[in-house]
Amino acid sequence: MIRIENRLGTVGISTNFFAQLVSHAAANCFGVAGMVVSGASQGLRSMAGGALPDKGVLVRAKDGRLEVELHIEVAYGVNIAAVVRSLVSEVRYAVETVTGLRVDCVNVFVDAMKCE
């Protein structure tokens, strides 16, 4: 849960919401073939079965700013630098537009490549 305090009170936004928002933004980027399980907790939950709404996404809040970490799979033959630039821009725009919070940084890790 990410909490935002303002003069009217406190607003709480679940990390699952952020994960779904970021995943949706990433899915709309050309060259991103999918999200990759990151971390031990996601790995264990994926082995247990079921869908992971936060697959490949980690969101942290620091002093009212957000840090987003993405683990992606890219399509074979695409320019990885261009895909990452587009992904960072798209995620930053989506999160800042929907939540009004400032995204401090978006770290993208290319963990796999999908050959079709």
C-alpha positions, 0 to 999 in steps of 0.5 A: 500500500502506498500512502499519500498525505495531503491537506485533506487526509491520507489516500492509499493506493494498493501496489496491485493497482500500480502493478496492473497500471504499469503492466498495461502501459508496458503491454502497449509498447512496441517490442515488449513481448511480455513481463518476466517473473522477478524476485523470489516471492514472485517465483514462488507464487508463480510456481504455486499457480494462478495469475500474477498481477504484479508479474515483473513489476516492483513499485516503491514509494519514497517521500511521495515519489515512486521508483518503478522496476520492470523485468521484461522480455523483448521480441527478437530483432528489435532495437532494445534501446529504443524499446526501453526508452519508449517503455520508460516514457510510457510508464512514467506518463501513465503513472503520473497521469493517473495518480498525480504522483511523480515517478522518480525513476524507471529501471528496466531489466531485459531478462529474456528474448522471445524468438517467434 
